[in-house]
């Protein structure tokens, strides 16, 4: 575990713990308020994120921005990160060993931000944070508790781009945050 942001950022920027380092343009560590009450965790960078070094700036990010607007939350108020910090080729899911290699980074980020609420975006975030036994369809929209934090899984915004019918669930889930803040 890294003790502060400087140590974490240095470790991430020099990381060669898995093969994803070979294809990256940028390490995508996280963005937003480092003292946020709410933290969002996605899967891993796509092409736009890899180019800019910032999470959720592509199509899925634009959807997140709309959701923030609807919730009356400013993007800069929350903290946003991913399970893996380097782009998986062709946007495939991160492999277990890649997610495992990156695990101490997201764990450090959670500890340093110390959010009250964590929103898990999609199955990869759900399984890596709460456990392999959880499925997104049955877990979304339910509150879990871990290390004294409230955890809410929901669909990944990219899933809404593939299947519009999920938008209503995503929105219902995110609205649940407003009762907790
Ligand atoms: N999808 C993710 O899971 N994370 C990003 O940063 C962008 C798209």
Backbone and ligand atoms as CSV (ligand in chain L), in Angstrom:
chain,resi,resn,atom,element,x,y,z
A,1,UNK,N,N,0.845,-1.203,0.000
A,1,UNK,CA,C,0.000,0.000,0.000
A,1,UNK,C,C,0.884,1.259,0.000
A,2,UNK,N,N,0.503,2.234,-0.805
A,2,UNK,CA,C,1.271,3.481,-0.883
A,2,UNK,C,C,0.718,4.475,0.136
A,3,UNK,N,N,1.610,5.291,0.689
A,3,UNK,CA,C,1.237,6.140,1.824
A,3,UNK,C,C,0.612,7.464,1.416
A,4,UNK,N,N,0.915,7.904,0.209
A,4,UNK,CA,C,0.386,9.206,-0.222
A,4,UNK,C,C,0.258,9.229,-1.742
A,5,UNK,N,N,-0.335,10.308,-2.248
A,5,UNK,CA,C,-0.614,10.416,-3.685
A,5,UNK,C,C,0.667,10.425,-4.512
A,6,UNK,N,N,1.681,11.075,-3.976
A,6,UNK,CA,C,2.933,11.174,-4.729
A,6,UNK,C,C,3.529,9.787,-4.961
A,7,UNK,N,N,3.565,8.992,-3.908
A,7,UNK,CA,C,4.100,7.620,-4.029
A,7,UNK,C,C,3.262,6.800,-5.004
A,8,UNK,N,N,1.960,6.942,-4.876
A,8,UNK,CA,C,1.053,6.180,-5.739
A,8,UNK,C,C,1.237,6.576,-7.204
A,9,UNK,N,N,1.251,7.880,-7.454
A,9,UNK,CA,C,1.348,8.352,-8.837
A,9,UNK,C,C,2.678,7.948,-9.461
A,10,UNK,N,N,3.731,8.021,-8.670
A,10,UNK,CA,C,5.043,7.626,-9.187
A,10,UNK,C,C,5.063,6.131,-9.535
A,11,UNK,N,N,4.480,5.323,-8.646
A,11,UNK,CA,C,4.445,3.872,-8.883
A,11,UNK,C,C,3.621,3.559,-10.131
A,12,UNK,N,N,2.479,4.200,-10.269
A,12,UNK,CA,C,1.615,3.942,-11.436
A,12,UNK,C,C,2.325,4.371,-12.720
A,13,UNK,N,N,2.906,5.541,-12.698
A,13,UNK,CA,C,3.516,6.067,-13.928
A,13,UNK,C,C,4.712,5.244,-14.387
A,14,UNK,N,N,5.336,4.518,-13.458
A,14,UNK,CA,C,6.488,3.680,-13.834
A,14,UNK,C,C,6.137,2.202,-13.874
A,15,UNK,N,N,4.854,1.887,-13.744
A,15,UNK,CA,C,4.454,0.489,-13.529
A,15,UNK,C,C,4.731,-0.398,-14.744
A,16,UNK,N,N,5.311,-1.561,-14.445
A,16,UNK,CA,C,5.506,-2.586,-15.489
A,16,UNK,C,C,5.068,-3.938,-14.927
A,17,UNK,N,N,4.070,-3.903,-14.049
A,17,UNK,CA,C,3.683,-5.140,-13.362
A,17,UNK,C,C,2.868,-6.096,-14.234
A,18,UNK,N,N,2.337,-5.605,-15.352
A,18,UNK,CA,C,1.634,-6.524,-16.262
A,18,UNK,C,C,1.861,-6.067,-17.696
A,19,UNK,N,N,1.390,-6.909,-18.622
A,19,UNK,CA,C,1.694,-6.631,-20.038
A,19,UNK,C,C,0.953,-5.429,-20.614
A,20,UNK,N,N,-0.051,-4.920,-19.906
A,20,UNK,CA,C,-0.767,-3.756,-20.430
A,20,UNK,C,C,0.144,-2.535,-20.548
A,21,UNK,N,N,1.246,-2.542,-19.826
A,21,UNK,CA,C,2.172,-1.396,-19.900
A,21,UNK,C,C,2.750,-1.249,-21.307
A,22,UNK,N,N,2.817,-2.352,-22.045
A,22,UNK,CA,C,3.469,-2.312,-23.360
A,22,UNK,C,C,2.716,-1.457,-24.378
A,23,UNK,N,N,1.388,-1.429,-24.260
A,23,UNK,CA,C,0.609,-0.727,-25.289
A,23,UNK,C,C,0.150,0.655,-24.876
A,24,UNK,N,N,0.465,1.093,-23.682
A,24,UNK,CA,C,-0.162,2.334,-23.215
A,24,UNK,C,C,0.514,3.589,-23.776
A,25,UNK,N,N,-0.346,4.623,-23.977
A,25,UNK,CA,C,0.193,5.964,-24.248
A,25,UNK,C,C,0.344,6.690,-22.914
A,26,UNK,N,N,-0.663,6.534,-22.077
A,26,UNK,CA,C,-0.659,7.173,-20.751
A,26,UNK,C,C,-1.194,6.213,-19.708
A,27,UNK,N,N,-0.692,6.322,-18.511
A,27,UNK,CA,C,-1.304,5.645,-17.377
A,27,UNK,C,C,-2.476,6.527,-16.953
A,28,UNK,N,N,-3.635,5.903,-16.757
A,28,UNK,CA,C,-4.837,6.667,-16.398
A,28,UNK,C,C,-5.137,6.388,-14.927
A,29,UNK,N,N,-4.714,7.302,-14.073
A,29,UNK,CA,C,-4.762,7.007,-12.635
A,29,UNK,C,C,-6.128,7.341,-12.050
A,30,UNK,N,N,-6.554,8.581,-12.198
A,30,UNK,CA,C,-7.843,8.971,-11.627
A,30,UNK,C,C,-8.029,10.459,-11.814
A,31,UNK,N,N,-9.232,10.923,-11.535
A,31,UNK,CA,C,-9.505,12.358,-11.698
A,31,UNK,C,C,-10.546,12.802,-10.686
A,32,UNK,N,N,-10.511,14.078,-10.348
A,32,UNK,CA,C,-11.550,14.628,-9.477
A,32,UNK,C,C,-11.029,15.023,-8.116
A,33,UNK,N,N,-11.961,15.062,-7.190
A,33,UNK,CA,C,-11.684,15.540,-5.836
A,33,UNK,C,C,-11.070,14.422,-4.990
A,34,UNK,N,N,-9.846,14.611,-4.562
A,34,UNK,CA,C,-9.140,13.570,-3.802
A,34,UNK,C,C,-9.665,13.434,-2.372
A,35,UNK,N,N,-10.613,14.298,-2.005
A,35,UNK,CA,C,-11.290,14.147,-0.710
A,35,UNK,C,C,-12.785,13.940,-0.900
A,36,UNK,N,N,-13.154,13.351,-2.037
A,36,UNK,CA,C,-14.578,13.236,-2.373
A,36,UNK,C,C,-15.325,12.324,-1.406
A,37,UNK,N,N,-16.607,12.631,-1.277
A,37,UNK,CA,C,-17.491,11.772,-0.493
A,37,UNK,C,C,-17.942,10.577,-1.344
A,38,UNK,N,N,-17.972,10.799,-2.655
A,38,UNK,CA,C,-18.427,9.755,-3.585
A,38,UNK,C,C,-17.323,9.435,-4.577
A,39,UNK,N,N,-17.068,8.131,-4.734
A,39,UNK,CA,C,-16.041,7.691,-5.688
A,39,UNK,C,C,-16.690,6.737,-6.690
A,40,UNK,N,N,-16.367,6.901,-7.954
A,40,UNK,CA,C,-16.855,6.017,-9.018
A,40,UNK,C,C,-15.701,5.161,-9.507
A,41,UNK,N,N,-15.946,3.868,-9.667
A,41,UNK,CA,C,-14.890,2.978,-10.154
A,41,UNK,C,C,-15.379,2.262,-11.416
A,42,UNK,N,N,-14.644,2.475,-12.508
A,42,UNK,CA,C,-14.941,1.817,-13.774
A,42,UNK,C,C,-14.027,0.624,-13.985
A,43,UNK,N,N,-13.878,0.290,-15.249
A,43,UNK,CA,C,-13.148,-0.934,-15.595
A,43,UNK,C,C,-11.690,-0.627,-15.972
A,44,UNK,N,N,-11.537,0.096,-17.059
A,44,UNK,CA,C,-10.197,0.436,-17.513
A,44,UNK,C,C,-10.294,1.441,-18.630
A,45,UNK,N,N,-9.172,2.101,-18.950
A,45,UNK,CA,C,-9.207,3.135,-19.982
A,45,UNK,C,C,-9.533,2.582,-21.360
A,46,UNK,N,N,-10.283,3.367,-22.142
A,46,UNK,CA,C,-10.455,3.100,-23.564
A,46,UNK,C,C,-9.477,3.968,-24.350
A,47,UNK,N,N,-9.706,4.069,-25.663
A,47,UNK,CA,C,-8.755,4.791,-26.519
A,47,UNK,C,C,-8.647,6.267,-26.126
A,48,UNK,N,N,-9.781,6.909,-25.891
A,48,UNK,CA,C,-9.736,8.355,-25.572
A,48,UNK,C,C,-9.043,8.604,-24.240
A,49,UNK,N,N,-9.315,7.727,-23.284
A,49,UNK,CA,C,-8.706,7.864,-21.956
A,49,UNK,C,C,-7.199,7.633,-22.033
A,50,UNK,N,N,-6.806,6.644,-22.829
A,50,UNK,CA,C,-5.382,6.337,-23.018
A,50,UNK,C,C,-4.658,7.545,-23.640
A,51,UNK,N,N,-5.327,8.189,-24.589
A,51,UNK,CA,C,-4.724,9.354,-25.258
A,51,UNK,C,C,-4.599,10.539,-24.300
A,52,UNK,N,N,-5.645,10.743,-23.488
A,52,UNK,CA,C,-5.655,11.950,-22.633
A,52,UNK,C,C,-5.127,11.717,-21.222
A,53,UNK,N,N,-5.042,10.453,-20.810
A,53,UNK,CA,C,-4.574,10.159,-19.446
A,53,UNK,C,C,-5.601,10.475,-18.376
A,54,UNK,N,N,-6.876,10.573,-18.770
A,54,UNK,CA,C,-7.958,10.922,-17.825
A,54,UNK,C,C,-9.093,9.916,-17.987
A,55,UNK,N,N,-9.639,9.381,-16.876
A,55,UNK,CA,C,-10.727,8.412,-17.006
A,55,UNK,C,C,-12.036,9.037,-17.506
A,56,UNK,N,N,-12.804,8.226,-18.211
A,56,UNK,CA,C,-14.163,8.584,-18.630
A,56,UNK,C,C,-14.232,9.930,-19.355
A,57,UNK,N,N,-13.467,10.033,-20.428
A,57,UNK,CA,C,-13.557,11.230,-21.272
A,57,UNK,C,C,-14.149,10.899,-22.650
A,58,UNK,N,N,-14.334,9.606,-22.958
A,58,UNK,CA,C,-14.904,9.203,-24.256
A,58,UNK,C,C,-16.425,9.137,-24.179
A,59,UNK,N,N,-17.010,8.278,-25.014
A,59,UNK,CA,C,-18.490,8.194,-25.098
A,59,UNK,C,C,-19.114,7.822,-23.761
A,60,UNK,N,N,-18.523,6.835,-23.079
A,60,UNK,CA,C,-19.072,6.420,-21.778
A,60,UNK,C,C,-18.962,7.577,-20.782
A,61,UNK,N,N,-17.895,8.338,-20.906
A,61,UNK,CA,C,-17.685,9.492,-20.019
A,61,UNK,C,C,-18.718,10.572,-20.255
A,62,UNK,N,N,-19.086,10.749,-21.523
A,62,UNK,CA,C,-20.109,11.768,-21.824
A,62,UNK,C,C,-21.443,11.383,-21.185
A,63,UNK,N,N,-21.700,10.081,-21.183
A,63,UNK,CA,C,-22.919,9.601,-20.518
A,63,UNK,C,C,-22.850,9.832,-19.006
A,64,UNK,N,N,-21.660,9.600,-18.451
A,64,UNK,CA,C,-21.470,9.869,-17.014
A,64,UNK,C,C,-21.708,11.348,-16.724
A,65,UNK,N,N,-21.197,12.201,-17.604
A,65,UNK,CA,C,-21.358,13.642,-17.383
A,65,UNK,C,C,-22.836,14.035,-17.362
A,66,UNK,N,N,-23.616,13.407,-18.255
A,66,UNK,CA,C,-25.062,13.681,-18.270
A,66,UNK,C,C,-25.697,13.223,-16.963
A,67,UNK,N,N,-25.252,12.064,-16.509
A,67,UNK,CA,C,-25.800,11.531,-15.253
A,67,UNK,C,C,-25.460,12.475,-14.089
A,68,UNK,N,N,-24.214,12.951,-14.046
A,68,UNK,CA,C,-23.834,13.893,-12.975
A,68,UNK,C,C,-24.734,15.123,-13.002
A,69,UNK,N,N,-24.945,15.614,-14.220
A,69,UNK,CA,C,-25.782,16.803,-14.380
A,69,UNK,C,C,-27.190,16.538,-13.838
A,70,UNK,N,N,-27.750,15.403,-14.216
A,70,UNK,CA,C,-29.095,15.036,-13.762
A,70,UNK,C,C,-29.179,14.893,-12.248
A,71,UNK,N,N,-28.086,14.458,-11.658
A,71,UNK,CA,C,-28.076,14.258,-10.200
A,71,UNK,C,C,-27.759,15.551,-9.449
A,72,UNK,N,N,-27.354,16.567,-10.204
A,72,UNK,CA,C,-26.950,17.814,-9.556
A,72,UNK,C,C,-25.592,17.698,-8.886
A,73,UNK,N,N,-24.774,16.812,-9.428
A,73,UNK,CA,C,-23.415,16.632,-8.880
A,73,UNK,C,C,-22.432,17.188,-9.904
A,74,UNK,N,N,-21.408,17.857,-9.432
A,74,UNK,CA,C,-20.371,18.320,-10.358
A,74,UNK,C,C,-19.319,17.230,-10.502
A,75,UNK,N,N,-18.877,17.000,-11.725
A,75,UNK,CA,C,-17.864,15.965,-11.975
A,75,UNK,C,C,-16.618,16.192,-11.101
A,76,UNK,N,N,-16.277,17.469,-10.894
A,76,UNK,CA,C,-15.066,17.795,-10.107
A,76,UNK,C,C,-15.249,17.499,-8.620
A,77,UNK,N,N,-16.497,17.299,-8.199
A,77,UNK,CA,C,-16.753,17.035,-6.768
A,77,UNK,C,C,-16.456,15.593,-6.389
A,78,UNK,N,N,-16.585,14.689,-7.368
A,78,UNK,CA,C,-16.424,13.259,-7.069
A,78,UNK,C,C,-15.035,12.815,-7.509
A,79,UNK,N,N,-14.657,11.593,-7.137
A,79,UNK,CA,C,-13.382,11.049,-7.617
A,79,UNK,C,C,-13.707,9.868,-8.536
A,80,UNK,N,N,-12.998,9.785,-9.645
A,80,UNK,CA,C,-13.278,8.755,-10.651
A,80,UNK,C,C,-11.994,7.999,-10.979
A,81,UNK,N,N,-12.060,6.671,-10.902
A,81,UNK,CA,C,-10.881,5.858,-11.214
A,81,UNK,C,C,-11.343,4.553,-11.854
A,82,UNK,N,N,-10.384,3.740,-12.224
A,82,UNK,CA,C,-10.677,2.456,-12.864
A,82,UNK,C,C,-9.952,1.323,-12.140
A,83,UNK,N,N,-10.428,0.112,-12.384
A,83,UNK,CA,C,-9.756,-1.072,-11.823
A,83,UNK,C,C,-8.350,-1.204,-12.414
A,84,UNK,N,N,-8.210,-1.114,-13.744
A,84,UNK,CA,C,-6.855,-1.122,-14.327
A,84,UNK,C,C,-6.525,0.258,-14.899
A,85,UNK,N,N,-5.270,0.587,-14.792
A,85,UNK,CA,C,-4.824,1.950,-15.135
A,85,UNK,C,C,-4.278,2.063,-16.555
A,86,UNK,N,N,-4.122,0.934,-17.231
A,86,UNK,CA,C,-3.622,0.970,-18.602
A,86,UNK,C,C,-4.654,0.321,-19.516
A,87,UNK,N,N,-4.720,0.784,-20.762
A,87,UNK,CA,C,-5.769,0.336,-21.676
A,87,UNK,C,C,-5.581,-1.114,-22.124
A,88,UNK,N,N,-6.584,-1.947,-21.910
A,88,UNK,CA,C,-6.517,-3.291,-22.485
A,88,UNK,C,C,-6.705,-3.206,-24.008
A,89,UNK,N,N,-5.939,-3.977,-24.784
A,89,UNK,CA,C,-6.054,-3.875,-26.245
A,89,UNK,C,C,-7.473,-4.189,-26.719
A,90,UNK,N,N,-7.900,-3.503,-27.756
A,90,UNK,CA,C,-9.252,-3.652,-28.330
A,90,UNK,C,C,-10.353,-3.507,-27.277
A,91,UNK,N,N,-10.051,-2.832,-26.193
A,91,UNK,CA,C,-11.031,-2.626,-25.111
A,91,UNK,C,C,-11.582,-3.925,-24.531
A,92,UNK,N,N,-10.806,-4.997,-24.619
A,92,UNK,CA,C,-11.266,-6.241,-23.977
A,92,UNK,C,C,-11.277,-6.048,-22.458
A,93,UNK,N,N,-11.971,-6.968,-21.769
A,93,UNK,CA,C,-11.956,-6.910,-20.309
A,93,UNK,C,C,-10.541,-7.155,-19.803
A,94,UNK,N,N,-10.175,-6.527,-18.691
A,94,UNK,CA,C,-8.865,-6.847,-18.116
A,94,UNK,C,C,-8.834,-8.310,-17.674
A,95,UNK,N,N,-7.703,-8.964,-17.875
A,95,UNK,CA,C,-7.550,-10.345,-17.382
A,95,UNK,C,C,-7.329,-10.306,-15.875
A,96,UNK,N,N,-7.555,-11.465,-15.248
A,96,UNK,CA,C,-7.458,-11.514,-13.796
A,96,UNK,C,C,-6.075,-11.058,-13.317
A,97,UNK,N,N,-5.043,-11.536,-14.002
A,97,UNK,CA,C,-3.691,-11.176,-13.516
A,97,UNK,C,C,-3.386,-9.683,-13.711
A,98,UNK,N,N,-4.040,-9.075,-14.711
A,98,UNK,CA,C,-3.858,-7.626,-14.907
A,98,UNK,C,C,-4.563,-6.863,-13.780
A,99,UNK,N,N,-5.795,-7.263,-13.503
A,99,UNK,CA,C,-6.540,-6.606,-12.421
A,99,UNK,C,C,-5.845,-6.838,-11.080
A,100,UNK,N,N,-5.323,-8.045,-10.878
A,100,UNK,CA,C,-4.627,-8.339,-9.622
A,100,UNK,C,C,-3.367,-7.483,-9.481
A,101,UNK,N,N,-2.636,-7.320,-10.590
A,101,UNK,CA,C,-1.403,-6.520,-10.554
A,101,UNK,C,C,-1.721,-5.070,-10.191
A,102,UNK,N,N,-2.894,-4.604,-10.585
A,102,UNK,CA,C,-3.291,-3.207,-10.371
A,102,UNK,C,C,-3.999,-2.997,-9.029
A,103,UNK,N,N,-4.289,-4.083,-8.339
A,103,UNK,CA,C,-5.193,-4.006,-7.186
A,103,UNK,C,C,-4.721,-3.044,-6.087
A,104,UNK,N,N,-3.407,-3.043,-5.836
A,104,UNK,CA,C,-2.956,-2.179,-4.739
A,104,UNK,C,C,-3.116,-0.703,-5.092
A,105,UNK,N,N,-3.203,-0.400,-6.385
A,105,UNK,CA,C,-3.410,1.004,-6.763
A,105,UNK,C,C,-4.828,1.449,-6.417
A,106,UNK,N,N,-5.816,0.655,-6.798
A,106,UNK,CA,C,-7.195,1.074,-6.507
A,106,UNK,C,C,-7.447,1.012,-4.991
A,107,UNK,N,N,-6.843,0.031,-4.330
A,107,UNK,CA,C,-7.022,-0.033,-2.868
A,107,UNK,C,C,-6.424,1.206,-2.207
A,108,UNK,N,N,-5.268,1.626,-2.685
A,108,UNK,CA,C,-4.645,2.842,-2.141
A,108,UNK,C,C,-5.528,4.057,-2.417
A,109,UNK,N,N,-6.048,4.134,-3.638
A,109,UNK,CA,C,-6.911,5.281,-3.965
A,109,UNK,C,C,-8.133,5.336,-3.048
A,110,UNK,N,N,-8.736,4.175,-2.807
A,110,UNK,CA,C,-9.909,4.151,-1.914
A,110,UNK,C,C,-9.502,4.639,-0.519
A,111,UNK,N,N,-8.358,4.167,-0.042
A,111,UNK,CA,C,-7.909,4.580,1.295
A,111,UNK,C,C,-7.600,6.060,1.380
A,112,UNK,N,N,-6.942,6.584,0.340
A,112,UNK,CA,C,-6.537,7.994,0.382
A,112,UNK,C,C,-7.743,8.923,0.214
A,113,UNK,N,N,-8.645,8.589,-0.704
A,113,UNK,CA,C,-9.839,9.432,-0.903
A,113,UNK,C,C,-10.767,9.294,0.307
A,114,UNK,N,N,-10.845,8.063,0.803
A,114,UNK,CA,C,-11.687,7.756,1.955
A,114,UNK,C,C,-13.160,8.150,1.742
A,115,UNK,N,N,-13.751,7.689,0.636
A,115,UNK,CA,C,-15.140,8.093,0.350
A,115,UNK,C,C,-16.135,7.369,1.245
A,116,UNK,N,N,-17.292,8.005,1.435
A,116,UNK,CA,C,-18.370,7.320,2.172
A,116,UNK,C,C,-19.092,6.350,1.256
A,117,UNK,N,N,-19.160,6.740,-0.029
A,117,UNK,CA,C,-19.947,5.982,-0.999
A,117,UNK,C,C,-19.078,5.624,-2.197
A,118,UNK,N,N,-19.161,4.367,-2.624
A,118,UNK,CA,C,-18.447,3.950,-3.838
A,118,UNK,C,C,-19.472,3.389,-4.822
A,119,UNK,N,N,-19.456,3.900,-6.041
A,119,UNK,CA,C,-20.317,3.377,-7.094
A,119,UNK,C,C,-19.458,2.501,-8.004
A,120,UNK,N,N,-19.844,1.254,-8.136
A,120,UNK,CA,C,-19.110,0.317,-8.994
A,120,UNK,C,C,-19.785,0.265,-10.345
A,121,UNK,N,N,-19.051,0.631,-11.379
A,121,UNK,CA,C,-19.620,0.690,-12.722
A,121,UNK,C,C,-19.301,-0.596,-13.466
A,122,UNK,N,N,-20.258,-1.507,-13.463
A,122,UNK,CA,C,-20.124,-2.734,-14.246
A,122,UNK,C,C,-19.497,-3.893,-13.512
A,123,UNK,N,N,-19.515,-5.000,-14.230
A,123,UNK,CA,C,-19.142,-6.283,-13.655
A,123,UNK,C,C,-17.674,-6.378,-13.210
A,124,UNK,N,N,-16.775,-5.782,-13.985
A,124,UNK,CA,C,-15.347,-5.889,-13.634
A,124,UNK,C,C,-15.084,-5.182,-12.300
A,125,UNK,N,N,-15.645,-3.985,-12.153
A,125,UNK,CA,C,-15.474,-3.258,-10.884
A,125,UNK,C,C,-16.138,-4.033,-9.741
A,126,UNK,N,N,-17.336,-4.546,-9.997
A,126,UNK,CA,C,-18.061,-5.292,-8.968
A,126,UNK,C,C,-17.254,-6.492,-8.479
A,127,UNK,N,N,-16.772,-7.297,-9.415
A,127,UNK,CA,C,-16.088,-8.538,-9.033
A,127,UNK,C,C,-14.746,-8.257,-8.356
A,128,UNK,N,N,-14.081,-7.207,-8.793
A,128,UNK,CA,C,-12.776,-6.912,-8.198
A,128,UNK,C,C,-12.876,-6.246,-6.833
A,129,UNK,N,N,-13.966,-5.538,-6.594
A,129,UNK,CA,C,-14.084,-4.863,-5.299
A,129,UNK,C,C,-14.877,-5.707,-4.299
A,130,UNK,N,N,-15.986,-6.296,-4.744
A,130,UNK,CA,C,-16.805,-7.050,-3.777
A,130,UNK,C,C,-16.548,-8.552,-3.821
A,131,UNK,N,N,-16.131,-9.073,-4.967
A,131,UNK,CA,C,-15.841,-10.510,-5.040
A,131,UNK,C,C,-16.397,-11.150,-6.304
A,132,UNK,N,N,-15.704,-12.183,-6.741
A,132,UNK,CA,C,-16.034,-12.905,-7.982
A,132,UNK,C,C,-17.442,-13.483,-7.987
A,133,UNK,N,N,-17.965,-13.744,-6.791
A,133,UNK,CA,C,-19.271,-14.420,-6.708
A,133,UNK,C,C,-20.436,-13.526,-7.110
A,134,UNK,N,N,-20.196,-12.210,-7.226
A,134,UNK,CA,C,-21.307,-11.294,-7.518
A,134,UNK,C,C,-21.516,-11.126,-9.014
A,135,UNK,N,N,-22.782,-11.043,-9.403
A,135,UNK,CA,C,-23.132,-10.765,-10.803
A,135,UNK,C,C,-23.785,-9.395,-10.871
A,136,UNK,N,N,-23.540,-8.675,-11.958
A,136,UNK,CA,C,-24.025,-7.279,-12.028
A,136,UNK,C,C,-25.545,-7.215,-12.138
A,137,UNK,N,N,-26.154,-8.147,-12.862
A,137,UNK,CA,C,-27.609,-8.057,-13.062
A,137,UNK,C,C,-28.360,-8.232,-11.748
A,138,UNK,N,N,-27.867,-9.134,-10.896
A,138,UNK,CA,C,-28.576,-9.336,-9.624
A,138,UNK,C,C,-28.095,-8.380,-8.526
A,139,UNK,N,N,-26.920,-7.789,-8.677
A,139,UNK,CA,C,-26.386,-6.925,-7.603
A,139,UNK,C,C,-26.671,-5.450,-7.809
A,140,UNK,N,N,-26.947,-5.057,-9.056
A,140,UNK,CA,C,-27.102,-3.618,-9.325
A,140,UNK,C,C,-28.308,-3.062,-8.548
A,141,UNK,N,N,-28.132,-1.814,-8.110
A,141,UNK,CA,C,-29.234,-1.158,-7.407
A,141,UNK,C,C,-29.386,-1.604,-5.966
A,142,UNK,N,N,-28.428,-2.413,-5.476
A,142,UNK,CA,C,-28.482,-2.831,-4.060
A,142,UNK,C,C,-27.279,-2.235,-3.336
A,143,UNK,N,N,-27.523,-1.813,-2.115
A,143,UNK,CA,C,-26.417,-1.279,-1.309
A,143,UNK,C,C,-25.690,-2.407,-0.608
A,144,UNK,N,N,-24.384,-2.343,-0.650
A,144,UNK,CA,C,-23.526,-3.274,0.091
A,144,UNK,C,C,-22.705,-2.435,1.061
A,145,UNK,N,N,-22.068,-3.091,1.993
A,145,UNK,CA,C,-21.199,-2.370,2.912
A,145,UNK,C,C,-19.857,-3.079,2.964
A,146,UNK,N,N,-18.773,-2.312,2.879
A,146,UNK,CA,C,-17.433,-2.896,2.987
A,146,UNK,C,C,-16.517,-1.880,3.653
A,147,UNK,N,N,-15.814,-2.303,4.651
A,147,UNK,CA,C,-14.881,-1.423,5.389
A,147,UNK,C,C,-15.555,-0.116,5.806
A,148,UNK,N,N,-16.803,-0.208,6.196
A,148,UNK,CA,C,-17.530,0.977,6.661
A,148,UNK,C,C,-18.000,1.900,5.546
A,149,UNK,N,N,-17.837,1.470,4.302
A,149,UNK,CA,C,-18.287,2.315,3.186
A,149,UNK,C,C,-19.541,1.713,2.554
A,150,UNK,N,N,-20.393,2.597,2.031
A,150,UNK,CA,C,-21.583,2.144,1.313
A,150,UNK,C,C,-21.188,1.941,-0.142
A,151,UNK,N,N,-21.521,0.767,-0.661
A,151,UNK,CA,C,-21.107,0.428,-2.027
A,151,UNK,C,C,-22.347,0.130,-2.872
A,152,UNK,N,N,-22.440,0.789,-4.022
A,152,UNK,CA,C,-23.585,0.573,-4.912
A,152,UNK,C,C,-23.101,0.156,-6.303
A,153,UNK,N,N,-23.362,-1.082,-6.686
A,153,UNK,CA,C,-23.041,-1.480,-8.066
A,153,UNK,C,C,-24.148,-1.035,-9.020
A,154,UNK,N,N,-23.756,-0.655,-10.214
A,154,UNK,CA,C,-24.731,-0.400,-11.274
A,154,UNK,C,C,-24.107,-0.798,-12.608
A,155,UNK,N,N,-24.896,-0.677,-13.676
A,155,UNK,CA,C,-24.356,-1.035,-14.987
A,155,UNK,C,C,-23.223,-0.087,-15.386
A,156,UNK,N,N,-22.339,-0.593,-16.207
A,156,UNK,CA,C,-21.299,0.258,-16.782
A,156,UNK,C,C,-21.955,1.145,-17.848
A,157,UNK,N,N,-21.603,2.434,-17.913
A,157,UNK,CA,C,-22.234,3.288,-18.926
A,157,UNK,C,C,-22.063,2.761,-20.353
A,158,UNK,N,N,-20.979,2.064,-20.643
A,158,UNK,CA,C,-20.806,1.519,-22.004
A,158,UNK,C,C,-21.877,0.467,-22.306
A,159,UNK,N,N,-22.365,-0.209,-21.272
A,159,UNK,CA,C,-23.426,-1.206,-21.469
A,159,UNK,C,C,-24.714,-0.520,-21.913
A,160,UNK,N,N,-24.929,0.715,-21.474
A,160,UNK,CA,C,-26.131,1.457,-21.866
A,160,UNK,C,C,-26.067,1.865,-23.324
A,161,UNK,N,N,-24.845,2.045,-23.800
A,161,UNK,CA,C,-24.685,2.415,-25.212
A,161,UNK,C,C,-25.012,1.220,-26.108
A,162,UNK,N,N,-24.793,0.014,-25.579
A,162,UNK,CA,C,-25.117,-1.205,-26.345
A,162,UNK,C,C,-26.581,-1.588,-26.187
A,163,UNK,N,N,-27.166,-1.280,-25.027
A,163,UNK,CA,C,-28.537,-1.710,-24.733
A,163,UNK,C,C,-29.264,-0.582,-23.994
A,164,UNK,N,N,-30.034,0.165,-24.774
A,164,UNK,CA,C,-30.715,1.356,-24.253
A,164,UNK,C,C,-31.667,1.050,-23.098
A,165,UNK,N,N,-32.195,-0.196,-23.062
A,165,UNK,CA,C,-33.186,-0.522,-22.028
A,165,UNK,C,C,-32.558,-0.477,-20.626
A,166,UNK,N,N,-31.234,-0.539,-20.576
A,166,UNK,CA,C,-30.566,-0.494,-19.258
A,166,UNK,C,C,-30.492,0.924,-18.686
A,167,UNK,N,N,-30.764,1.916,-19.537
A,167,UNK,CA,C,-30.613,3.314,-19.087
A,167,UNK,C,C,-31.499,3.616,-17.885
A,168,UNK,N,N,-32.717,3.098,-17.919
A,168,UNK,CA,C,-33.663,3.379,-16.839
A,168,UNK,C,C,-33.139,2.815,-15.514
A,169,UNK,N,N,-32.550,1.601,-15.564
A,169,UNK,CA,C,-31.988,1.001,-14.349
A,169,UNK,C,C,-30.797,1.805,-13.830
A,170,UNK,N,N,-29.959,2.203,-14.742
A,170,UNK,CA,C,-28.768,2.983,-14.387
A,170,UNK,C,C,-29.190,4.263,-13.664
A,171,UNK,N,N,-30.190,4.917,-14.249
A,171,UNK,CA,C,-30.662,6.173,-13.689
A,171,UNK,C,C,-31.317,5.949,-12.318
A,172,UNK,N,N,-32.150,4.883,-12.232
A,172,UNK,CA,C,-32.782,4.562,-10.929
A,172,UNK,C,C,-31.706,4.312,-9.870
A,173,UNK,N,N,-30.668,3.575,-10.265
A,173,UNK,CA,C,-29.603,3.241,-9.311
A,173,UNK,C,C,-28.893,4.504,-8.836
A,174,UNK,N,N,-28.504,5.333,-9.799
A,174,UNK,CA,C,-27.735,6.522,-9.416
A,174,UNK,C,C,-28.563,7.483,-8.573
A,175,UNK,N,N,-29.870,7.526,-8.839
A,175,UNK,CA,C,-30.719,8.423,-8.035
A,175,UNK,C,C,-30.705,8.033,-6.554
A,176,UNK,N,N,-30.401,6.747,-6.299
A,176,UNK,CA,C,-30.346,6.282,-4.905
A,176,UNK,C,C,-29.231,6.990,-4.128
A,177,UNK,N,N,-28.249,7.509,-4.841
A,177,UNK,CA,C,-27.159,8.218,-4.147
A,177,UNK,C,C,-27.696,9.459,-3.455
A,178,UNK,N,N,-28.658,10.107,-4.108
A,178,UNK,CA,C,-29.102,11.412,-3.592
A,178,UNK,C,C,-29.760,11.283,-2.213
A,179,UNK,N,N,-30.297,10.102,-1.906
A,179,UNK,CA,C,-30.850,9.917,-0.547
A,179,UNK,C,C,-29.762,9.735,0.507
A,180,UNK,N,N,-28.558,9.447,0.055
A,180,UNK,CA,C,-27.480,9.125,1.025
A,180,UNK,C,C,-26.531,10.294,1.234
A,181,UNK,N,N,-26.708,11.374,0.450
A,181,UNK,CA,C,-25.772,12.494,0.640
A,181,UNK,C,C,-26.451,13.740,1.208
L,1,LIG,N1,N,-14.655,2.779,-19.487
L,1,LIG,C1,C,-14.119,2.608,-18.264
L,1,LIG,O1,O,-14.391,1.639,-17.581
L,1,LIG,N2,N,-13.281,3.523,-17.829
L,1,LIG,C2,C,-12.949,4.605,-18.519
L,1,LIG,O2,O,-12.161,5.391,-18.017
L,1,LIG,C3,C,-13.528,4.773,-19.784
L,1,LIG,C4,C,-14.378,3.847,-20.254
